[in-house]
Amino acid sequence: MIFIYNTIMLKTNFKNNSILINLVLFIFINTLSAQVMGGSDKLHYWGDIDGFINQQDKVTLDLVQEALAKYQPSLQEPLERKMTMLMLDGVLHEEKAAHRPAVQNFLHERILMTLDKLQQTKVKSGAIIWKLYNHGFIIRTATVTFAFDLVRAHSAKAEGFSIENETMKHIIEQCDALFISHRHGDHADKWVAQSFIDYNKPVVAPPEVWKDLPIHSKITHLTREAQMQQDLIIKDGKQKLRVINYPGHQGSNIENNVPLIFTPEGMSFVQTGDQSGPVTDWNWIDQVGNKNHVDVLFPNCWTPDIQRMVKGFDPELVVTGHENEMGHTIDHRESNWLTYTRLKDSPSPFILMTWGEFYHYYPK
């Protein structure tokens, strides 16, 4: 448009052509405004279904962003926030959602918000919990920062959706260790794991993760045994985490670590990955809370009998993960409304978060 404007200005040579000049200026200004507003001046989308859905997503997600900023995660959740989370379901449970520019921009903006907050935040007491994509979480206390199942969202298989390498690199720089629950691509990202290793930061995963690749020898394989406490050295030996690495499973035979992590401050956090294993896994799940204090439990929202899992871990707080994994079909994309339904009578208080949100947890 700037090129067209300059060309016409040169050809008119400013000779008594004010009407044409004003017309070009009008078109130029309105085109620029439309670009800034995301094309919101378009009032009809007949014959442009993709354009219609994307603009509808943009309008909805802009409102979601505004509402999330106003109504942040809290134990006393107002109706406006719950409505916002359900609005998000409506956008993300469209078959091609991950391919929509508005949805891609939403994810990228939310992750950049996380990075900005990570770079600026020091914790004096308690712990700040960030939720990233899918079942990815970052926990920061006064002394340590560690991550669970950090991925770039390539599992969605949508060009333009995944988190940029440079952004993820800066997020990794803010962490001290990575825990990978199991081998599936929506939980395990080899590029992310290798980046941690390149920074001399430990990566903990089950033995079968990338077992035939060179990276396998660089990964820490803690013993998978209930009630066995192990030390994980971090920060070049300056700190350590105590870990009980419960021997979980997805299905009957996929190894799924369920690490209970104790920080130097004495707080404890456990993420379950895709725990959905055989009946025998309940032998240890039912006893975790009786033998250890759990501050925060991060379960997969779709796990069979989530109420029993919460009762077994008996945490002070539940923060679910795995909602809206865009690589799954709509029926297993796991909506926020289903999490509300599943945890309606939860024996422990719970908070539902979406991409890029954080919550400051204070132990009792």
C-alpha positions as CSV (number, residue, x, y, z in Angstrom):
1,M,0.0,0.0,0.0
2,I,2.8,2.4,0.8
3,F,4.4,1.6,-2.6
4,I,1.0,2.4,-4.4
5,Y,0.6,5.6,-2.5
6,N,4.1,6.8,-3.4
7,T,3.7,5.9,-7.0
8,I,0.5,7.8,-7.4
9,M,1.9,10.8,-5.6
10,L,4.8,10.9,-8.0
11,K,2.6,10.5,-11.1
12,T,0.2,13.3,-10.0
13,N,3.2,15.5,-9.2
14,F,0.9,17.3,-6.7
15,K,-0.9,19.1,-9.7
16,N,-4.5,19.9,-8.8
17,N,-5.2,16.3,-7.8
18,S,-6.2,16.7,-4.2
19,I,-9.2,14.4,-4.6
20,L,-7.1,11.5,-5.8
21,I,-4.5,12.1,-3.2
22,N,-7.2,12.3,-0.4
23,L,-8.7,9.1,-1.8
24,V,-5.4,7.2,-1.6
25,L,-4.8,8.6,1.8
26,F,-8.2,7.3,2.9
27,I,-7.6,3.9,1.5
28,F,-4.1,3.8,3.0
29,I,-5.2,4.8,6.5
30,N,-8.1,2.4,6.6
31,T,-6.1,-0.5,5.3
32,L,-3.5,0.2,8.0
33,S,-6.2,0.4,10.6
34,A,-7.7,-2.9,9.4
35,Q,-4.2,-4.6,9.7
36,V,-3.8,-3.3,13.2
37,M,-7.3,-4.4,14.2
38,G,-6.8,-7.8,12.6
39,G,-9.1,-7.3,9.7
40,S,-12.1,-6.5,12.0
41,D,-13.6,-4.1,9.4
42,K,-14.8,-7.0,7.4
43,L,-18.5,-7.5,8.0
44,H,-19.4,-10.4,5.7
45,Y,-17.6,-13.8,5.3
46,W,-19.9,-15.5,2.7
47,G,-17.8,-18.1,0.9
48,D,-14.9,-17.7,3.4
49,I,-15.6,-20.3,6.1
50,D,-11.9,-20.4,7.3
51,G,-11.8,-16.6,7.5
52,F,-15.0,-16.5,9.5
53,I,-13.9,-19.1,12.0
54,N,-10.5,-17.5,12.4
55,Q,-12.0,-14.1,13.0
56,Q,-14.5,-15.5,15.4
57,D,-11.6,-17.3,17.3
58,K,-9.7,-14.0,17.4
59,V,-12.6,-12.1,18.8
60,T,-13.3,-14.8,21.4
61,L,-9.7,-15.2,22.4
62,D,-9.1,-11.5,22.7
63,L,-12.0,-11.5,25.2
64,V,-10.5,-14.6,26.9
65,Q,-7.2,-12.9,27.3
66,E,-8.9,-9.9,28.9
67,A,-10.9,-12.0,31.2
68,L,-7.9,-14.2,32.2
69,A,-6.0,-11.1,33.2
70,K,-8.8,-9.9,35.3
71,Y,-9.8,-13.2,36.9
72,Q,-6.6,-15.1,37.7
73,P,-6.4,-18.6,39.2
74,S,-7.8,-18.7,42.7
75,L,-9.4,-21.1,45.1
76,Q,-12.5,-18.9,45.2
77,E,-13.2,-18.9,41.5
78,P,-15.8,-16.4,40.3
79,L,-18.4,-17.3,37.7
80,E,-16.7,-15.0,35.1
81,R,-13.5,-17.1,35.2
82,K,-15.3,-20.4,34.8
83,M,-17.2,-19.0,31.9
84,T,-13.9,-17.9,30.4
85,M,-12.5,-21.4,30.7
86,L,-15.5,-22.8,28.9
87,M,-15.3,-20.1,26.2
88,L,-11.7,-21.4,25.6
89,D,-13.1,-25.0,25.2
90,G,-15.4,-23.7,22.5
91,V,-12.5,-22.4,20.5
92,L,-10.0,-25.2,21.0
93,H,-12.5,-28.0,20.4
94,E,-12.9,-27.3,16.7
95,E,-11.2,-29.9,14.6
96,K,-8.7,-27.6,12.9
97,A,-8.2,-25.3,15.9
98,A,-4.4,-25.8,16.0
99,H,-4.1,-24.6,12.4
100,R,-6.0,-21.4,13.0
101,P,-3.7,-18.3,13.2
102,A,-5.8,-16.9,16.1
103,V,-5.2,-20.0,18.2
104,Q,-1.5,-20.1,17.3
105,N,-1.1,-16.5,18.3
106,F,-2.9,-17.2,21.6
107,L,-0.5,-20.0,22.5
108,H,2.5,-18.0,21.6
109,E,1.4,-14.9,23.5
110,R,0.6,-17.0,26.6
111,I,4.0,-18.7,26.5
112,L,5.8,-15.4,26.0
113,M,4.0,-14.1,29.1
114,T,5.4,-17.1,31.0
115,L,8.9,-16.4,29.9
116,D,8.6,-12.7,30.8
117,K,7.3,-13.6,34.3
118,L,10.0,-16.3,34.8
119,Q,12.7,-13.8,33.9
120,Q,11.4,-11.2,36.3
121,T,10.2,-13.2,39.3
122,K,12.1,-14.1,42.4
123,V,10.2,-16.1,45.1
124,K,10.6,-15.2,48.7
125,S,8.1,-17.6,50.2
126,G,5.9,-20.4,49.0
127,A,6.1,-21.5,45.3
128,I,5.0,-20.1,42.0
129,I,3.5,-22.6,39.7
130,W,3.3,-21.9,35.9
131,K,1.2,-24.0,33.6
132,L,2.6,-24.3,30.1
133,Y,1.4,-26.5,27.2
134,N,-0.5,-29.7,27.9
135,H,0.9,-31.3,31.1
136,G,3.9,-29.0,31.3
137,F,4.5,-27.2,34.6
138,I,7.3,-25.1,36.1
139,I,7.7,-24.7,39.9
140,R,9.9,-22.1,41.4
141,T,10.7,-21.7,45.1
142,A,13.2,-19.4,46.8
143,T,16.0,-21.9,46.0
144,V,15.1,-24.0,43.0
145,T,13.2,-24.1,39.7
146,F,12.2,-27.4,38.1
147,A,9.9,-28.4,35.2
148,F,7.6,-31.3,34.4
149,D,7.0,-32.6,30.8
150,L,8.1,-29.4,29.1
151,V,7.4,-29.6,25.3
152,R,7.2,-27.3,22.3
153,A,3.7,-28.6,21.2
154,H,4.9,-30.4,18.1
155,S,2.5,-33.1,19.1
156,A,-0.3,-30.9,17.6
157,K,1.2,-31.5,14.1
158,A,0.2,-28.0,13.0
159,E,2.7,-25.8,11.2
160,G,3.0,-22.5,13.0
161,F,1.5,-23.7,16.3
162,S,4.5,-25.0,18.1
163,I,6.6,-22.9,20.5
164,E,9.6,-21.3,18.9
165,N,13.0,-22.8,19.8
166,E,14.4,-19.5,20.9
167,T,11.5,-18.9,23.3
168,M,11.9,-22.4,24.8
169,K,15.6,-22.0,25.1
170,H,15.1,-18.9,27.3
171,I,12.5,-20.8,29.4
172,I,15.0,-23.7,29.9
173,E,17.6,-21.2,31.0
174,Q,15.3,-20.3,33.9
175,C,15.1,-24.0,35.1
176,D,17.4,-26.2,37.1
177,A,16.0,-29.7,36.2
178,L,13.5,-31.4,33.9
179,F,11.3,-34.4,34.9
180,I,9.8,-36.4,31.9
181,S,7.0,-38.7,32.9
182,H,7.0,-41.1,29.8
183,R,7.9,-41.5,26.2
184,H,4.9,-39.9,24.4
185,G,5.5,-36.8,22.3
186,D,3.0,-34.6,24.2
187,H,5.2,-35.2,27.3
188,A,8.7,-35.9,26.0
189,D,10.5,-33.5,23.6
190,K,14.0,-34.7,22.7
191,W,15.1,-31.2,21.7
192,V,14.1,-29.8,25.0
193,A,15.8,-32.6,26.9
194,Q,19.0,-32.2,24.9
195,S,18.9,-28.5,25.6
196,F,18.8,-29.1,29.4
197,I,21.7,-31.6,29.1
198,D,23.7,-29.0,27.1
199,Y,23.2,-26.6,29.9
200,N,24.5,-29.3,32.3
201,K,21.0,-29.5,33.9
202,P,19.7,-33.0,34.8
203,V,16.8,-34.7,32.9
204,V,15.0,-37.5,34.7
205,A,13.0,-40.0,32.7
206,P,12.0,-43.7,32.7
207,P,14.6,-46.1,31.2
208,E,12.5,-46.7,28.1
209,V,12.5,-43.1,26.9
210,W,14.7,-42.8,23.8
211,K,16.4,-46.0,24.9
212,D,18.0,-46.6,21.4
213,L,19.3,-43.1,21.0
214,P,22.6,-41.5,22.1
215,I,20.8,-39.1,24.4
216,H,19.7,-42.1,26.6
217,S,23.1,-42.3,28.3
218,K,22.9,-38.6,29.4
219,I,19.5,-39.0,31.1
220,T,19.2,-39.6,34.8
221,H,17.2,-42.8,35.5
222,L,16.1,-42.8,39.1
223,T,15.1,-46.1,40.6
224,R,11.4,-46.6,40.2
225,E,10.4,-47.7,43.7
226,A,7.7,-46.5,46.1
227,Q,8.9,-44.8,49.3
228,M,12.6,-44.9,48.2
229,Q,14.0,-41.4,48.6
230,Q,16.8,-40.4,46.2
231,D,18.8,-37.2,45.8
232,L,19.0,-35.3,42.5
233,I,21.9,-32.9,42.4
234,I,21.2,-29.6,40.7
235,K,22.8,-26.1,40.2
236,D,26.2,-27.6,39.7
237,G,26.1,-29.3,43.1
238,K,24.9,-26.2,45.0
239,Q,21.4,-27.6,45.7
240,K,19.6,-30.9,45.6
241,L,16.1,-32.2,45.4
242,R,14.8,-35.3,47.2
243,V,12.7,-37.5,45.0
244,I,10.5,-40.5,45.5
245,N,10.1,-41.9,42.0
246,Y,6.9,-43.9,42.0
247,P,6.7,-46.8,39.5
248,G,3.6,-45.7,37.5
249,H,2.3,-46.8,34.1
250,Q,0.2,-45.7,31.2
251,G,-1.9,-48.7,30.3
252,S,-0.4,-52.1,31.2
253,N,3.2,-51.7,30.1
254,I,4.3,-48.1,29.3
255,E,6.7,-46.9,32.0
256,N,5.3,-43.6,33.6
257,N,7.3,-42.0,36.3
258,V,5.3,-40.3,39.1
259,P,8.0,-38.3,41.0
260,L,7.2,-36.8,44.4
261,I,9.7,-34.0,44.7
262,F,10.7,-32.4,48.0
263,T,12.3,-28.9,47.8
264,P,15.0,-27.5,50.2
265,E,12.2,-25.5,51.8
266,G,10.3,-28.7,52.6
267,M,7.5,-28.3,50.1
268,S,6.5,-31.3,48.0
269,F,5.1,-31.6,44.5
270,V,4.0,-34.6,42.4
271,Q,3.1,-34.8,38.7
272,T,1.5,-38.0,37.5
273,G,2.1,-37.9,33.8
274,D,-0.4,-40.2,32.0
275,Q,-0.9,-42.4,35.0
276,S,-3.6,-44.9,34.1
277,G,-1.9,-48.1,34.9
278,P,-2.9,-51.6,36.0
279,V,-4.9,-52.3,39.2
280,T,-1.7,-53.0,41.1
281,D,-0.6,-49.4,40.8
282,W,-3.3,-48.5,43.3
283,N,-1.3,-50.4,45.9
284,W,1.1,-47.4,46.2
285,I,-1.2,-44.6,45.0
286,D,-3.7,-45.3,47.8
287,Q,-0.8,-45.0,50.4
288,V,1.1,-41.9,49.2
289,G,-0.7,-39.4,51.4
290,N,-0.5,-41.6,54.5
291,K,3.3,-41.9,54.2
292,N,4.2,-38.4,52.9
293,H,2.9,-34.9,53.0
294,V,2.0,-33.7,49.5
295,D,1.6,-29.9,48.9
296,V,0.5,-29.9,45.3
297,L,-0.7,-32.7,43.0
298,F,-0.6,-32.3,39.2
299,P,-2.7,-35.2,37.8
300,N,-3.6,-35.9,34.2
301,C,-7.2,-34.7,34.2
302,W,-8.5,-37.8,32.3
303,T,-6.9,-40.4,34.6
304,P,-9.4,-43.2,35.5
305,D,-11.0,-42.5,38.9
306,I,-9.4,-39.1,39.6
307,Q,-11.3,-38.8,42.9
308,R,-9.5,-41.9,44.2
309,M,-6.2,-40.6,43.0
310,V,-6.7,-37.3,44.8
311,K,-7.7,-39.2,48.0
312,G,-4.7,-41.4,47.8
313,F,-2.2,-38.5,47.4
314,D,-4.2,-36.3,49.8
315,P,-2.6,-33.0,48.6
316,E,-3.2,-29.6,49.9
317,L,-4.0,-28.5,46.4
318,V,-4.8,-30.1,43.0
319,V,-3.8,-28.4,39.7
320,T,-4.8,-30.5,36.8
321,G,-2.9,-30.9,33.5
322,H,-3.5,-32.4,30.0
323,E,-6.5,-30.2,29.1
324,N,-6.6,-29.2,25.4
325,E,-3.8,-31.3,24.0
326,M,-4.3,-30.2,20.4
327,G,-2.7,-33.4,19.0
328,H,-5.6,-35.4,20.3
329,T,-9.0,-35.9,18.6
330,I,-11.8,-33.7,20.0
331,D,-13.2,-36.5,22.1
332,H,-9.8,-36.9,23.9
333,R,-8.7,-33.3,23.8
334,E,-10.0,-33.1,27.4
335,S,-12.1,-29.9,27.9
336,N,-12.1,-27.7,31.0
337,W,-15.7,-28.3,31.6
338,L,-15.0,-32.0,31.9
339,T,-12.3,-31.3,34.5
340,Y,-14.8,-29.2,36.5
341,T,-17.3,-32.2,36.3
342,R,-14.7,-34.8,37.3
343,L,-13.5,-32.8,40.3
344,K,-16.9,-31.5,41.4
345,D,-16.7,-33.4,44.7
346,S,-12.9,-33.4,45.0
347,P,-11.6,-34.3,48.5
348,S,-8.9,-31.6,48.1
349,P,-9.3,-28.1,46.7
350,F,-8.4,-27.7,43.1
351,I,-7.5,-25.0,40.6
352,L,-7.9,-25.1,36.9
353,M,-5.3,-23.2,34.8
354,T,-4.7,-22.7,31.1
355,W,-1.6,-22.1,29.0
356,G,0.7,-19.4,30.5
357,E,-1.1,-18.9,33.8
358,F,0.6,-18.9,37.2
359,Y,-0.5,-19.4,40.8
360,H,1.4,-18.5,44.0
361,Y,1.1,-21.4,46.4
362,Y,1.7,-20.8,50.1
363,P,2.0,-24.0,52.3
364,K,-0.1,-24.2,55.4
